Amino acid sequence: VVTGGIVTVKDSSWLMSWTINRQPQFRQQPKDHCLVWVYALFTDKPGDYVKKPMRECTGKEICMEWLYHIGVPESEIEDMAANSANTVPVMMPYIDAFFMPRAYGDRPKVVPDGAVNFAFLGQFAETPRDTIFTTEYSMRTGMEAVYTLLNVDRGVPEVWGSVYDVRDLLDATVKLRDGKKPIDMELNLVEKMALKKVLSKIHGTDIEKLLKEYQVI
Ligand SMILES: Cc1cc2nc3c(=O)[nH]c(=O)nc-3n(C[C@H](O)[C@H](O)[C@H](O)COP(=O)(O)OP(=O)(O)OC[C@H]3O[C@@H](n4cnc5c(N)ncnc54)[C@H](O)[C@@H]3O)c2cc1C
């Protein structure tokens, strides 16, 4: 369940993001404490305020860089990071392992062919159609394992088939271009003429409506 929106400072040199999810994040968390997740992808680049790579920073320094990006006056940053926050740095060097390119067969099926009393769960097991890096993926592998091995007559919740849905594909195409319309790509004269012809052909049709709805044109 998503309870907060990730905000990314896209021009920050660490490529920093933060998210504040529904509080409390931990049962024992005092009511007047707010837990913030701050993270960044380029840990080797000097920061914009703290001129050090993130991987060499203390928690306080990471907090200072964040406070700078959310607009705290510079005169207050150090005091706030030291006395109003407790920042715990965590390095996750293997997190990209989830996303390594793989071929079918590199990861075991949840219930390998012929298995009767064991299964593989979690992000490194292969389950059809789903995408890793979600808690749903892990849950689905658990359900699949139990239902299959114990012959439980229940279906594993469906994965939304976005790869087969033209609306999702159009939407993703535009998002991949940072919201720029594909028709604004640089085209040569022949391509421009072809595009004009196609646009006139679809004028007034449902296809035009669809492309407009997803900001393709
Ligand atoms: C920074 C970050 C942000 C994320 N954001 C989201 C998000 O917004 N939404 C979302 O859906 N998913 C998100 N995910 C992914 C999600 O957290 C994971 O996919 C999910 O938690 C995996 O669950 P799991 O139970 O399969 O594995 P894990 O949660 O990794 O559990 C495995 C457990 O096994 C234990 N273990 C390992 N080896 C042994 C051993 N030898 N003996 C005993 N125990 C062992 C580990 O300590 C761990 O507790 C995020 C992950 C990260 C790292």
The ligand as an SDF file (V2000), in Angstrom:
LIG
                    3D

 53 58  0  0  0  0  0  0  0  0999 V2000
   14.7570    1.0290   -0.3560 C   0  0  0  0  0  0  0  0  0  0  0  0
   13.6430    0.1060   -0.7620 C   0  0  0  0  0  0  0  0  0  0  0  0
   12.4160    0.6230   -1.0900 C   0  0  0  0  0  0  0  0  0  0  0  0
   11.3850   -0.2160   -1.4440 C   0  0  0  0  0  0  0  0  0  0  0  0
   10.1690    0.3280   -1.7280 N   0  0  0  0  0  0  0  0  0  0  0  0
    9.1340   -0.4800   -2.0010 C   0  0  0  0  0  0  0  0  0  0  0  0
    7.8340    0.0480   -2.1930 C   0  0  0  0  0  0  0  0  0  0  0  0
    7.6010    1.2470   -2.1060 O   0  0  0  0  0  0  0  0  0  0  0  0
    6.8220   -0.8050   -2.4840 N   0  0  0  0  0  0  0  0  0  0  0  0
    7.0220   -2.1470   -2.5670 C   0  0  0  0  0  0  0  0  0  0  0  0
    6.0690   -2.8860   -2.8030 O   0  0  0  0  0  0  0  0  0  0  0  0
    8.2480   -2.6740   -2.3910 N   0  0  0  0  0  0  0  0  0  0  0  0
    9.3100   -1.8800   -2.1000 C   0  0  0  0  0  0  0  0  0  0  0  0
   10.5490   -2.4110   -1.9030 N   0  0  0  0  0  0  0  0  0  0  0  0
   10.7590   -3.8420   -2.1100 C   0  0  0  0  0  0  0  0  0  0  0  0
   10.2630   -4.6740   -0.9440 C   0  0  0  0  0  0  0  0  0  0  0  0
   10.6580   -4.0720    0.2730 O   0  0  0  0  0  0  0  0  0  0  0  0
   10.8700   -6.0640   -1.0320 C   0  0  0  0  0  0  0  0  0  0  0  0
   10.6650   -6.5670   -2.3220 O   0  0  0  0  0  0  0  0  0  0  0  0
   10.2000   -6.9990   -0.0390 C   0  0  0  0  0  0  0  0  0  0  0  0
   10.3420   -6.4810    1.2630 O   0  0  0  0  0  0  0  0  0  0  0  0
   10.8330   -8.3650   -0.1130 C   0  0  0  0  0  0  0  0  0  0  0  0
   10.1860   -9.1790    0.8400 O   0  0  0  0  0  0  0  0  0  0  0  0
   10.6980  -10.6170    1.1490 P   0  0  0  0  0  0  0  0  0  0  0  0
    9.9210  -11.1070    2.3290 O   0  0  0  0  0  0  0  0  0  0  0  0
   10.6830  -11.4590   -0.0920 O   0  0  0  0  0  0  0  0  0  0  0  0
   12.2470  -10.4690    1.4900 O   0  0  0  0  0  0  0  0  0  0  0  0
   12.9190   -9.6330    2.6810 P   0  0  0  0  0  0  0  0  0  0  0  0
   12.0000   -8.5880    3.1900 O   0  0  0  0  0  0  0  0  0  0  0  0
   14.2600   -9.2510    2.1370 O   0  0  0  0  0  0  0  0  0  0  0  0
   13.0460  -10.7340    3.8010 O   0  0  0  0  0  0  0  0  0  0  0  0
   14.0400  -11.7100    3.7910 C   0  0  0  0  0  0  0  0  0  0  0  0
   14.3800  -11.9930    5.2350 C   0  0  0  0  0  0  0  0  0  0  0  0
   15.2310  -13.1230    5.3080 O   0  0  0  0  0  0  0  0  0  0  0  0
   16.2220  -12.8680    6.2630 C   0  0  0  0  0  0  0  0  0  0  0  0
   17.3540  -13.7710    5.9560 N   0  0  0  0  0  0  0  0  0  0  0  0
   18.2440  -13.6800    4.9330 C   0  0  0  0  0  0  0  0  0  0  0  0
   19.1090  -14.7010    4.9950 N   0  0  0  0  0  0  0  0  0  0  0  0
   18.7410  -15.4480    6.0670 C   0  0  0  0  0  0  0  0  0  0  0  0
   19.2570  -16.6630    6.6360 C   0  0  0  0  0  0  0  0  0  0  0  0
   20.3010  -17.2930    6.1180 N   0  0  0  0  0  0  0  0  0  0  0  0
   18.6470  -17.1490    7.7330 N   0  0  0  0  0  0  0  0  0  0  0  0
   17.5660  -16.5270    8.2630 C   0  0  0  0  0  0  0  0  0  0  0  0
   17.0370  -15.3740    7.7620 N   0  0  0  0  0  0  0  0  0  0  0  0
   17.6200  -14.8620    6.6820 C   0  0  0  0  0  0  0  0  0  0  0  0
   16.5400  -11.3920    6.0960 C   0  0  0  0  0  0  0  0  0  0  0  0
   17.1610  -10.8690    7.2510 O   0  0  0  0  0  0  0  0  0  0  0  0
   15.1380  -10.8260    5.8920 C   0  0  0  0  0  0  0  0  0  0  0  0
   14.4970  -10.5120    7.1000 O   0  0  0  0  0  0  0  0  0  0  0  0
   11.6050   -1.6010   -1.5070 C   0  0  0  0  0  0  0  0  0  0  0  0
   12.8480   -2.1290   -1.1670 C   0  0  0  0  0  0  0  0  0  0  0  0
   13.8520   -1.2880   -0.8000 C   0  0  0  0  0  0  0  0  0  0  0  0
   15.1860   -1.8910   -0.3980 C   0  0  0  0  0  0  0  0  0  0  0  0
  1  2  1  0
  2  3  1  0
  2 52  2  0
  3  4  2  0
  4  5  1  0
  4 50  1  0
  5  6  2  0
  6  7  1  0
  6 13  1  0
  7  8  2  0
  7  9  1  0
  9 10  1  0
 10 11  2  0
 10 12  1  0
 12 13  2  0
 13 14  1  0
 14 15  1  0
 14 50  1  0
 15 16  1  0
 16 17  1  0
 16 18  1  0
 18 19  1  0
 18 20  1  0
 20 21  1  0
 20 22  1  0
 22 23  1  0
 23 24  1  0
 24 25  2  0
 24 26  1  0
 24 27  1  0
 27 28  1  0
 28 29  2  0
 28 30  1  0
 28 31  1  0
 31 32  1  0
 32 33  1  0
 33 34  1  0
 33 48  1  0
 34 35  1  0
 35 36  1  0
 35 46  1  0
 36 37  1  0
 36 45  1  0
 37 38  2  0
 38 39  1  0
 39 40  1  0
 39 45  2  0
 40 41  1  0
 40 42  2  0
 42 43  1  0
 43 44  2  0
 44 45  1  0
 46 47  1  0
 46 48  1  0
 48 49  1  0
 50 51  2  0
 51 52  1  0
 52 53  1  0
M  END
$$$$
